[in-house]
Amino acid sequence: MNHTRSEHTLTKLTRLQKTLRHEEADRVPVSDFFWGSFIKRWREELNLPDDANPYYYYDLDWIVTVPNMDPKIQPFEIIKEDETEVVVKTGFRTTMRKKFDFPMPEFIAWDTDTIEKLEAFEFDDPFDRRRFFEAGDNQIAGVGDAFERNSPPWVETVQDLHRDFPVFGSIVECSECMTRMLGQQNTLLWMGMYPDRLGACINRIGQFYLDCTKAQIEAADGLLDGMVIWGDVAYTKTMLFDPEYWRAYFKPWVKAMVDVCHDHGLPVIYHGCGNVELIFEDYIEIGVDAYNPLEAKAGMDAVELKRRFGNQIGYCGNSNIQVWETGDEELIRQEVLRKLNAAKGGGYIFQSDHSVTSAVSGHTYDYIVNLVREYGNYPLQLGSFDEAV
């Protein structure tokens, strides 16, 4: 297959790379994560064809791909399926309900429901070629805001997108795995009841996903431009658990993943929801290139972070989706242009502060992208919204 990229795609890659090096490119990069229900609404409201894709329509600046990260490589076990919902057991050995009218799935039960079961759990080979080269079911790609069986081979997806976008791979870290494999309640309970035993299990999980990272980079064979690490450890107020426990057991594995990616010339964007104020400097310390999504509704503010930390880390996201959902163009204009202050000197990728929901109209998103394309050119001219950083 010919993997030659056009000059236009290389321009987007240069734009993104300069931004992550804290240099001012031609303009601020723009992309996002989209709910399937938003895409459906967007197509209808803008009178677009059924196969219209916002990444291509707006020629967005980067895209993320998802290989099979399930601890067990297996088809979904269908427990129930009708016209309103499907209940499946996945390779995380987790039972999930996906109601088709609801935006996100529900975690119902976990096979790994005792610390003893976790200690005895055997992970499938992280280097198994099925994760990357074969179609199949996997929880992260298949059970989300949509439901998909037999996701296409990851490598083929990377190859198809490589011509048109900077393409990032992605990998979960320990906390994200545990939320999916054990449930949040068990995870937090066992931290209190069995901190050392759970810590030993975290180290096994960390080694598994470090090896998955290595395997993914190897499988991509030079076609990746970066990596996203998924890992939620906070909610709207603060962290879900003691930051010192995170530093003892979770942080070393995130650092190991970052180091492997950097060894292969891949920048890393860490995606963690909630207010991570207590450990934000830790991400700087271990070399994360940019942090996403910087949830505004959790008190994160890219402009304030840029003032405090400057170019020690990049900022990706942070445009308040709740403001977007109002559809009020003046409020949206204020939100978008103020956040562009974080792009001074480079280091800021414009996105929502999580993902574009079905509560955002297609016309609103169209307005936002055009607004960023108008005001995100360097040198920035933000008028009355200009702030010192």
C-alpha angles and dihedrals in degrees: 000000000000109000095181112139127217121244087251093057090046089052090056090048092050089049092053095043093050090049092052089048088054095249126132109249124187091287144343113286116243130201140124148185114260133205112229089234090057091052090052091051092044092054092049096046095046093041092239127159120268092256096049112135123199092216091060098032093056095029090232122203105241142004136202127224130201124214124190107289097165113133087227120040104220143125117267113270104228108218097170134358132174138139093287105041149356127218115201142170113223139199088272083065086242127138113223135182119212114192106196094218093052122080099226136030129250124236106224108172143352126217089208095067102143133054088239091058090050091051090051096044115122118208121215117244110291089210094053105135092222089075091065112014106040136060116246148126120293130168102230096048096035110040113047133088085334133031120236132176124201098011111210121261108286095223091055090052091051091048092049094049096040093079093059109026145031098260125212126193120213141214135182121233128217101281093049090050092050094049089054098037102037105015126244094269095055092044094054094040093052091048087063098038102038108015096160096041091048089046090057089051091049089055090054091049090047092054090049094053093042087057090046088054091052092046093049093051090048093049092050089057096206099321097109122093097191146335135251118210112204116209131142115198101152144052132207096294107034143313122329092231143008111310090218090060088050090051092049099048113009105037097060092057093047088051091049090052092048091049093051091049092048090048086061095045094255120139116220128226112191115210113203125154126219134027109325095171092128094060104024092110089053090063088053091049094054093049105255105170098211138358124226145224098003093195110224090199087060093054098261115142121186093201093054091044090051089053092051102039104020113187097347089104138006126247121225122183125348099142102135110249090196088063090048089053091060091066088215104144095201093052090045092049091053092048096047099044095045092052090051087072085078088065094066108122090009126274100112129104114191115232139128119278090259119343139322109271131202088255088072113085121230090238091054093053090047089053092049096051092048090047092054091045089052099045101025096075117113128278087045116230106191099160113195090002094061114122132179114250 
